[in-house]
Amino acid sequence: MARIIDGIAQNMVGDKVRKLRLEQKISQQMLSNRLETLAIYICRGSISRIEDKQRTVTDIELYGLAKVLGVSIEELFRD
């Protein structure tokens, strides 16, 4: 299957997720725990891989990340 993203990056939102998480002073584990309250299960290690763009993000995970970080989905794609 053809890749949508050029290069080695597995997602387009990792940098923004890290930036927002750090601005809000929450750890990767805290982010994982908050996602779990929405029945979205992403372990701390997977949060790290998302932020490093080594892991893809599903649509439901994208929704949860935006909701927990208090931004729109579109905001996750902005620089």
PDB file as gemmi writes it, atoms N, CA and C in Angstrom:
CRYST1    1.000    1.000    1.000  90.00  90.00  90.00 P 1                      
ATOM      1  N   MET A   1       0.845  -1.174   0.000  1.00  0.00           N  
ATOM      2  CA  MET A   1       0.000   0.000   0.000  1.00  0.00           C  
ATOM      3  C   MET A   1       0.890   1.237   0.000  1.00  0.00           C  
ATOM      4  N   ALA A   2       0.527   2.230  -0.749  1.00  0.00           N  
ATOM      5  CA  ALA A   2       1.310   3.460  -0.839  1.00  0.00           C  
ATOM      6  C   ALA A   2       1.207   4.259   0.451  1.00  0.00           C  
ATOM      7  N   ARG A   3       2.298   4.915   0.789  1.00  0.00           N  
ATOM      8  CA  ARG A   3       2.321   5.764   1.972  1.00  0.00           C  
ATOM      9  C   ARG A   3       1.771   7.136   1.638  1.00  0.00           C  
ATOM     10  N   ILE A   4       1.097   7.732   2.587  1.00  0.00           N  
ATOM     11  CA  ILE A   4       0.542   9.065   2.398  1.00  0.00           C  
ATOM     12  C   ILE A   4       1.592  10.125   2.734  1.00  0.00           C  
ATOM     13  N   ILE A   5       2.419   9.844   3.713  1.00  0.00           N  
ATOM     14  CA  ILE A   5       3.411  10.804   4.187  1.00  0.00           C  
ATOM     15  C   ILE A   5       4.765  10.456   3.567  1.00  0.00           C  
ATOM     16  N   ASP A   6       5.424  11.440   2.965  1.00  0.00           N  
ATOM     17  CA  ASP A   6       6.751  11.217   2.407  1.00  0.00           C  
ATOM     18  C   ASP A   6       7.781  11.142   3.523  1.00  0.00           C  
ATOM     19  N   GLY A   7       8.878  10.448   3.279  1.00  0.00           N  
ATOM     20  CA  GLY A   7       9.959  10.367   4.256  1.00  0.00           C  
ATOM     21  C   GLY A   7       9.718   9.264   5.267  1.00  0.00           C  
ATOM     22  N   ILE A   8      10.375   9.390   6.405  1.00  0.00           N  
ATOM     23  CA  ILE A   8      10.305   8.336   7.412  1.00  0.00           C  
ATOM     24  C   ILE A   8       9.291   8.615   8.512  1.00  0.00           C  
ATOM     25  N   ALA A   9       8.733   9.817   8.563  1.00  0.00           N  
ATOM     26  CA  ALA A   9       7.760  10.163   9.595  1.00  0.00           C  
ATOM     27  C   ALA A   9       6.504   9.308   9.457  1.00  0.00           C  
ATOM     28  N   GLN A  10       5.994   8.835  10.585  1.00  0.00           N  
ATOM     29  CA  GLN A  10       4.787   8.010  10.596  1.00  0.00           C  
ATOM     30  C   GLN A  10       3.529   8.822  10.896  1.00  0.00           C  
ATOM     31  N   ASN A  11       3.689  10.076  11.320  1.00  0.00           N  
ATOM     32  CA  ASN A  11       2.533  10.935  11.571  1.00  0.00           C  
ATOM     33  C   ASN A  11       2.929  12.393  11.391  1.00  0.00           C  
ATOM     34  N   MET A  12       1.935  13.264  11.352  1.00  0.00           N  
ATOM     35  CA  MET A  12       2.177  14.693  11.164  1.00  0.00           C  
ATOM     36  C   MET A  12       1.943  15.507  12.431  1.00  0.00           C  
ATOM     37  N   VAL A  13       1.507  14.868  13.506  1.00  0.00           N  
ATOM     38  CA  VAL A  13       1.092  15.611  14.692  1.00  0.00           C  
ATOM     39  C   VAL A  13       2.018  15.465  15.895  1.00  0.00           C  
ATOM     40  N   GLY A  14       3.013  14.623  15.789  1.00  0.00           N  
ATOM     41  CA  GLY A  14       3.868  14.322  16.939  1.00  0.00           C  
ATOM     42  C   GLY A  14       4.518  15.531  17.582  1.00  0.00           C  
ATOM     43  N   ASP A  15       5.065  16.414  16.761  1.00  0.00           N  
ATOM     44  CA  ASP A  15       5.728  17.608  17.312  1.00  0.00           C  
ATOM     45  C   ASP A  15       4.742  18.472  18.087  1.00  0.00           C  
ATOM     46  N   LYS A  16       3.540  18.637  17.547  1.00  0.00           N  
ATOM     47  CA  LYS A  16       2.539  19.484  18.200  1.00  0.00           C  
ATOM     48  C   LYS A  16       2.036  18.840  19.490  1.00  0.00           C  
ATOM     49  N   VAL A  17       1.868  17.526  19.480  1.00  0.00           N  
ATOM     50  CA  VAL A  17       1.454  16.823  20.697  1.00  0.00           C  
ATOM     51  C   VAL A  17       2.481  17.058  21.800  1.00  0.00           C  
ATOM     52  N   ARG A  18       3.761  16.886  21.481  1.00  0.00           N  
ATOM     53  CA  ARG A  18       4.823  17.114  22.469  1.00  0.00           C  
ATOM     54  C   ARG A  18       4.792  18.562  22.973  1.00  0.00           C  
ATOM     55  N   LYS A  19       4.688  19.523  22.041  1.00  0.00           N  
ATOM     56  CA  LYS A  19       4.690  20.938  22.408  1.00  0.00           C  
ATOM     57  C   LYS A  19       3.538  21.262  23.358  1.00  0.00           C  
ATOM     58  N   LEU A  20       2.338  20.826  23.016  1.00  0.00           N  
ATOM     59  CA  LEU A  20       1.171  21.100  23.853  1.00  0.00           C  
ATOM     60  C   LEU A  20       1.283  20.408  25.209  1.00  0.00           C  
ATOM     61  N   ARG A  21       1.758  19.179  25.206  1.00  0.00           N  
ATOM     62  CA  ARG A  21       1.912  18.434  26.459  1.00  0.00           C  
ATOM     63  C   ARG A  21       2.879  19.149  27.387  1.00  0.00           C  
ATOM     64  N   LEU A  22       4.013  19.591  26.856  1.00  0.00           N  
ATOM     65  CA  LEU A  22       5.008  20.276  27.671  1.00  0.00           C  
ATOM     66  C   LEU A  22       4.498  21.637  28.152  1.00  0.00           C  
ATOM     67  N   GLU A  23       3.787  22.359  27.292  1.00  0.00           N  
ATOM     68  CA  GLU A  23       3.203  23.648  27.696  1.00  0.00           C  
ATOM     69  C   GLU A  23       2.244  23.464  28.864  1.00  0.00           C  
ATOM     70  N   GLN A  24       1.536  22.344  28.879  1.00  0.00           N  
ATOM     71  CA  GLN A  24       0.563  22.075  29.935  1.00  0.00           C  
ATOM     72  C   GLN A  24       1.192  21.377  31.140  1.00  0.00           C  
ATOM     73  N   LYS A  25       2.509  21.132  31.041  1.00  0.00           N  
ATOM     74  CA  LYS A  25       3.269  20.523  32.128  1.00  0.00           C  
ATOM     75  C   LYS A  25       2.691  19.177  32.575  1.00  0.00           C  
ATOM     76  N   ILE A  26       2.360  18.344  31.576  1.00  0.00           N  
ATOM     77  CA  ILE A  26       1.911  16.998  31.900  1.00  0.00           C  
ATOM     78  C   ILE A  26       2.891  15.990  31.307  1.00  0.00           C  
ATOM     79  N   SER A  27       3.084  14.910  32.017  1.00  0.00           N  
ATOM     80  CA  SER A  27       4.006  13.867  31.566  1.00  0.00           C  
ATOM     81  C   SER A  27       3.325  12.995  30.515  1.00  0.00           C  
ATOM     82  N   GLN A  28       4.122  12.186  29.857  1.00  0.00           N  
ATOM     83  CA  GLN A  28       3.568  11.240  28.895  1.00  0.00           C  
ATOM     84  C   GLN A  28       2.627  10.276  29.597  1.00  0.00           C  
ATOM     85  N   GLN A  29       2.974   9.868  30.818  1.00  0.00           N  
ATOM     86  CA  GLN A  29       2.108   8.954  31.569  1.00  0.00           C  
ATOM     87  C   GLN A  29       0.788   9.619  31.932  1.00  0.00           C  
ATOM     88  N   MET A  30       0.839  10.882  32.310  1.00  0.00           N  
ATOM     89  CA  MET A  30      -0.394  11.606  32.619  1.00  0.00           C  
ATOM     90  C   MET A  30      -1.280  11.723  31.387  1.00  0.00           C  
ATOM     91  N   LEU A  31      -0.677  11.987  30.238  1.00  0.00           N  
ATOM     92  CA  LEU A  31      -1.435  12.059  28.991  1.00  0.00           C  
ATOM     93  C   LEU A  31      -2.086  10.708  28.696  1.00  0.00           C  
ATOM     94  N   SER A  32      -1.335   9.650  28.870  1.00  0.00           N  
ATOM     95  CA  SER A  32      -1.857   8.305  28.675  1.00  0.00           C  
ATOM     96  C   SER A  32      -3.042   8.038  29.605  1.00  0.00           C  
ATOM     97  N   ASN A  33      -2.899   8.429  30.871  1.00  0.00           N  
ATOM     98  CA  ASN A  33      -3.969   8.219  31.850  1.00  0.00           C  
ATOM     99  C   ASN A  33      -5.228   9.003  31.479  1.00  0.00           C  
ATOM    100  N   ARG A  34      -5.065  10.229  31.020  1.00  0.00           N  
ATOM    101  CA  ARG A  34      -6.215  11.052  30.635  1.00  0.00           C  
ATOM    102  C   ARG A  34      -6.925  10.474  29.411  1.00  0.00           C  
ATOM    103  N   LEU A  35      -6.153   9.949  28.466  1.00  0.00           N  
ATOM    104  CA  LEU A  35      -6.750   9.300  27.296  1.00  0.00           C  
ATOM    105  C   LEU A  35      -7.552   8.071  27.721  1.00  0.00           C  
ATOM    106  N   GLU A  36      -7.058   7.369  28.716  1.00  0.00           N  
ATOM    107  CA  GLU A  36      -7.733   6.162  29.194  1.00  0.00           C  
ATOM    108  C   GLU A  36      -9.134   6.475  29.721  1.00  0.00           C  
ATOM    109  N   THR A  37      -9.330   7.670  30.280  1.00  0.00           N  
ATOM    110  CA  THR A  37     -10.665   8.043  30.772  1.00  0.00           C  
ATOM    111  C   THR A  37     -11.662   8.178  29.628  1.00  0.00           C  
ATOM    112  N   LEU A  38     -11.162   8.314  28.402  1.00  0.00           N  
ATOM    113  CA  LEU A  38     -12.012   8.360  27.205  1.00  0.00           C  
ATOM    114  C   LEU A  38     -12.075   7.003  26.511  1.00  0.00           C  
ATOM    115  N   ALA A  39     -11.541   5.980  27.182  1.00  0.00           N  
ATOM    116  CA  ALA A  39     -11.468   4.621  26.618  1.00  0.00           C  
ATOM    117  C   ALA A  39     -10.573   4.575  25.385  1.00  0.00           C  
ATOM    118  N   ILE A  40      -9.529   5.413  25.397  1.00  0.00           N  
ATOM    119  CA  ILE A  40      -8.513   5.399  24.347  1.00  0.00           C  
ATOM    120  C   ILE A  40      -7.219   4.975  25.018  1.00  0.00           C  
ATOM    121  N   TYR A  41      -6.737   3.806  24.654  1.00  0.00           N  
ATOM    122  CA  TYR A  41      -5.613   3.202  25.360  1.00  0.00           C  
ATOM    123  C   TYR A  41      -4.328   3.339  24.553  1.00  0.00           C  
ATOM    124  N   ILE A  42      -3.518   4.309  24.948  1.00  0.00           N  
ATOM    125  CA  ILE A  42      -2.198   4.518  24.365  1.00  0.00           C  
ATOM    126  C   ILE A  42      -1.220   4.537  25.533  1.00  0.00           C  
ATOM    127  N   CYS A  43      -0.343   3.559  25.595  1.00  0.00           N  
ATOM    128  CA  CYS A  43       0.603   3.493  26.714  1.00  0.00           C  
ATOM    129  C   CYS A  43       1.643   4.610  26.613  1.00  0.00           C  
ATOM    130  N   ARG A  44       2.359   4.844  27.698  1.00  0.00           N  
ATOM    131  CA  ARG A  44       3.360   5.897  27.744  1.00  0.00           C  
ATOM    132  C   ARG A  44       4.394   5.726  26.644  1.00  0.00           C  
ATOM    133  N   GLY A  45       4.826   4.515  26.407  1.00  0.00           N  
ATOM    134  CA  GLY A  45       5.811   4.257  25.357  1.00  0.00           C  
ATOM    135  C   GLY A  45       5.295   4.614  23.969  1.00  0.00           C  
ATOM    136  N   SER A  46       4.023   4.367  23.752  1.00  0.00           N  
ATOM    137  CA  SER A  46       3.424   4.724  22.460  1.00  0.00           C  
ATOM    138  C   SER A  46       3.282   6.229  22.316  1.00  0.00           C  
ATOM    139  N   ILE A  47       3.006   6.933  23.422  1.00  0.00           N  
ATOM    140  CA  ILE A  47       2.982   8.401  23.383  1.00  0.00           C  
ATOM    141  C   ILE A  47       4.356   8.900  22.943  1.00  0.00           C  
ATOM    142  N   SER A  48       5.403   8.321  23.500  1.00  0.00           N  
ATOM    143  CA  SER A  48       6.767   8.701  23.133  1.00  0.00           C  
ATOM    144  C   SER A  48       7.016   8.488  21.646  1.00  0.00           C  
ATOM    145  N   ARG A  49       6.582   7.340  21.127  1.00  0.00           N  
ATOM    146  CA  ARG A  49       6.783   7.037  19.713  1.00  0.00           C  
ATOM    147  C   ARG A  49       5.947   7.954  18.818  1.00  0.00           C  
ATOM    148  N   ILE A  50       4.752   8.338  19.272  1.00  0.00           N  
ATOM    149  CA  ILE A  50       3.949   9.305  18.510  1.00  0.00           C  
ATOM    150  C   ILE A  50       4.698  10.632  18.439  1.00  0.00           C  
ATOM    151  N   GLU A  51       5.201  11.108  19.585  1.00  0.00           N  
ATOM    152  CA  GLU A  51       5.916  12.374  19.621  1.00  0.00           C  
ATOM    153  C   GLU A  51       7.185  12.349  18.780  1.00  0.00           C  
ATOM    154  N   ASP A  52       7.819  11.185  18.685  1.00  0.00           N  
ATOM    155  CA  ASP A  52       9.021  11.030  17.859  1.00  0.00           C  
ATOM    156  C   ASP A  52       8.692  10.697  16.402  1.00  0.00           C  
ATOM    157  N   LYS A  53       7.405  10.672  16.080  1.00  0.00           N  
ATOM    158  CA  LYS A  53       6.899  10.365  14.733  1.00  0.00           C  
ATOM    159  C   LYS A  53       7.274   8.964  14.254  1.00  0.00           C  
ATOM    160  N   GLN A  54       7.423   8.044  15.197  1.00  0.00           N  
ATOM    161  CA  GLN A  54       7.760   6.660  14.871  1.00  0.00           C  
ATOM    162  C   GLN A  54       6.530   5.754  14.877  1.00  0.00           C  
ATOM    163  N   ARG A  55       5.356   6.315  15.198  1.00  0.00           N  
ATOM    164  CA  ARG A  55       4.122   5.534  15.282  1.00  0.00           C  
ATOM    165  C   ARG A  55       2.992   6.314  14.629  1.00  0.00           C  
ATOM    166  N   THR A  56       2.155   5.611  13.908  1.00  0.00           N  
ATOM    167  CA  THR A  56       0.992   6.252  13.309  1.00  0.00           C  
ATOM    168  C   THR A  56      -0.051   6.554  14.390  1.00  0.00           C  
ATOM    169  N   VAL A  57      -0.996   7.411  14.042  1.00  0.00           N  
ATOM    170  CA  VAL A  57      -2.070   7.802  14.959  1.00  0.00           C  
ATOM    171  C   VAL A  57      -3.394   7.516  14.268  1.00  0.00           C  
ATOM    172  N   THR A  58      -4.261   6.755  14.932  1.00  0.00           N  
ATOM    173  CA  THR A  58      -5.570   6.460  14.345  1.00  0.00           C  
ATOM    174  C   THR A  58      -6.495   7.662  14.515  1.00  0.00           C  
ATOM    175  N   ASP A  59      -7.607   7.625  13.826  1.00  0.00           N  
ATOM    176  CA  ASP A  59      -8.549   8.735  13.930  1.00  0.00           C  
ATOM    177  C   ASP A  59      -9.098   8.893  15.343  1.00  0.00           C  
ATOM    178  N   ILE A  60      -9.409   7.807  16.015  1.00  0.00           N  
ATOM    179  CA  ILE A  60      -9.936   7.906  17.378  1.00  0.00           C  
ATOM    180  C   ILE A  60      -8.852   8.410  18.332  1.00  0.00           C  
ATOM    181  N   GLU A  61      -7.609   8.023  18.102  1.00  0.00           N  
ATOM    182  CA  GLU A  61      -6.512   8.529  18.929  1.00  0.00           C  
ATOM    183  C   GLU A  61      -6.315  10.020  18.698  1.00  0.00           C  
ATOM    184  N   LEU A  62      -6.421  10.446  17.454  1.00  0.00           N  
ATOM    185  CA  LEU A  62      -6.307  11.860  17.116  1.00  0.00           C  
ATOM    186  C   LEU A  62      -7.402  12.664  17.821  1.00  0.00           C  
ATOM    187  N   TYR A  63      -8.619  12.152  17.778  1.00  0.00           N  
ATOM    188  CA  TYR A  63      -9.740  12.785  18.472  1.00  0.00           C  
ATOM    189  C   TYR A  63      -9.443  12.912  19.967  1.00  0.00           C  
ATOM    190  N   GLY A  64      -8.988  11.822  20.576  1.00  0.00           N  
ATOM    191  CA  GLY A  64      -8.703  11.829  22.004  1.00  0.00           C  
ATOM    192  C   GLY A  64      -7.571  12.765  22.382  1.00  0.00           C  
ATOM    193  N   LEU A  65      -6.513  12.774  21.594  1.00  0.00           N  
ATOM    194  CA  LEU A  65      -5.389  13.677  21.865  1.00  0.00           C  
ATOM    195  C   LEU A  65      -5.850  15.129  21.832  1.00  0.00           C  
ATOM    196  N   ALA A  66      -6.643  15.483  20.833  1.00  0.00           N  
ATOM    197  CA  ALA A  66      -7.148  16.853  20.734  1.00  0.00           C  
ATOM    198  C   ALA A  66      -8.024  17.187  21.939  1.00  0.00           C  
ATOM    199  N   LYS A  67      -8.908  16.295  22.302  1.00  0.00           N  
ATOM    200  CA  LYS A  67      -9.831  16.532  23.416  1.00  0.00           C  
ATOM    201  C   LYS A  67      -9.066  16.691  24.731  1.00  0.00           C  
ATOM    202  N   VAL A  68      -8.142  15.786  25.006  1.00  0.00           N  
ATOM    203  CA  VAL A  68      -7.383  15.823  26.262  1.00  0.00           C  
ATOM    204  C   VAL A  68      -6.466  17.041  26.323  1.00  0.00           C  
ATOM    205  N   LEU A  69      -5.900  17.427  25.184  1.00  0.00           N  
ATOM    206  CA  LEU A  69      -4.999  18.580  25.167  1.00  0.00           C  
ATOM    207  C   LEU A  69      -5.755  19.901  25.018  1.00  0.00           C  
ATOM    208  N   GLY A  70      -7.074  19.832  24.838  1.00  0.00           N  
ATOM    209  CA  GLY A  70      -7.906  21.021  24.813  1.00  0.00           C  
ATOM    210  C   GLY A  70      -7.776  21.870  23.561  1.00  0.00           C  
ATOM    211  N   VAL A  71      -7.544  21.208  22.428  1.00  0.00           N  
ATOM    212  CA  VAL A  71      -7.421  21.914  21.153  1.00  0.00           C  
ATOM    213  C   VAL A  71      -8.284  21.218  20.110  1.00  0.00           C  
ATOM    214  N   SER A  72      -8.461  21.875  18.983  1.00  0.00           N  
ATOM    215  CA  SER A  72      -9.171  21.240  17.874  1.00  0.00           C  
ATOM    216  C   SER A  72      -8.233  20.254  17.178  1.00  0.00           C  
ATOM    217  N   ILE A  73      -8.818  19.342  16.458  1.00  0.00           N  
ATOM    218  CA  ILE A  73      -8.006  18.404  15.673  1.00  0.00           C  
ATOM    219  C   ILE A  73      -7.140  19.182  14.687  1.00  0.00           C  
ATOM    220  N   GLU A  74      -7.707  20.201  14.084  1.00  0.00           N  
ATOM    221  CA  GLU A  74      -6.960  21.006  13.118  1.00  0.00           C  
ATOM    222  C   GLU A  74      -5.723  21.622  13.754  1.00  0.00           C  
ATOM    223  N   GLU A  75      -5.838  22.040  15.002  1.00  0.00           N  
ATOM    224  CA  GLU A  75      -4.700  22.661  15.698  1.00  0.00           C  
ATOM    225  C   GLU A  75      -3.520  21.697  15.799  1.00  0.00           C  
ATOM    226  N   LEU A  76      -3.774  20.402  15.886  1.00  0.00           N  
ATOM    227  CA  LEU A  76      -2.678  19.436  15.976  1.00  0.00           C  
ATOM    228  C   LEU A  76      -1.833  19.402  14.709  1.00  0.00           C  
ATOM    229  N   PHE A  77      -2.394  19.896  13.612  1.00  0.00           N  
ATOM    230  CA  PHE A  77      -1.653  19.900  12.335  1.00  0.00           C  
ATOM    231  C   PHE A  77      -0.944  21.212  12.052  1.00  0.00           C  
ATOM    232  N   ARG A  78      -1.154  22.213  12.906  1.00  0.00           N  
ATOM    233  CA  ARG A  78      -0.510  23.520  12.704  1.00  0.00           C  
ATOM    234  C   ARG A  78       0.869  23.533  13.321  1.00  0.00           C  
ATOM    235  N   ASP A  79       1.779  24.317  12.707  1.00  0.00           N  
ATOM    236  CA  ASP A  79       3.137  24.444  13.240  1.00  0.00           C  
ATOM    237  C   ASP A  79       3.167  25.268  14.496  1.00  0.00           C  
TER     238      ASP A  79                                                      
END                                                                             
